[in-house]
Amino acid sequence: NNVSIRFLPAYSPELNPAKLVFGYVKNHLRLYRDSTLSLESDIESAFGRATYPMMCRFYKKCCRTFGAK
């Protein structure tokens, strides 16, 4: 079936796309925090700005980091 096994390091945040999403949200809040909104609303808005193409880039970045194709 042309499958190869790759063992991951015990802790590898650079291979976890969720870390990239949370990093994006934290950065967005740092730069664009709206003090007129509740923090919950601002966080929800920041997550809402994460688009499908952005998620695809995060996954591709993780694959490139690990050397997968």
N, C-alpha and C positions, 0 to 999 in steps of 0.2 A: 504494500500500500504506500510505499515511499514516505514513511513516517520516521522522524528522528526524535530522540528524547534529549531534552536539554535540562540539566539540573540548575536550578536557580540558587543564588546565595540565600542565606537564612533571612536577611533583611535587605530588601532592595527597593527602596521607594522610587527610584528612577525607572523601575519597570512596572509601576502601578499607575495607570491612567487616572485613578481617583485622586491621587496626590496632586496631579497636575490640575485637575478641576478645582480642588480646594485651594490650591495656590493661586489660581486665576481669581477665584471669588475673594480671597483675602486681599489680593493686590487691588482688585476693583474697589473693595470697601476702603482701603487705605487712600486711594486716589479720589474717589467720587462719593464718599460718605455724605449722605443727605441728613443733616441733623433734624430736619422737620419731620422725617419719617421715623417710625419705631425701628429698632435694630432688626427685629424679625422681618419687617417689610423690606428693609434694605437688603437683607441677606437673601430673601426670596427673589427680589428683583435681580440681584447679582447672579444667582443660579439660573434665572430665566434668560439671562444674556448669553449663557453658554449654548452655542448653536451646534447643530449636527456636524457641519464641516469642521468646527473647532474640535469636537470629540474625535472625529476621524484623525485629525492632526495629532492629538494627544496619543492615540493608539499607535499611529505610525512612528511617532517619536520614541515610544517605548520599544517598539520592534527594532528600530535602528540602533537604539542604545544597547540592546542585547545581541545585535548582529543577525537577527532574523530577516527574512526577505518577505 
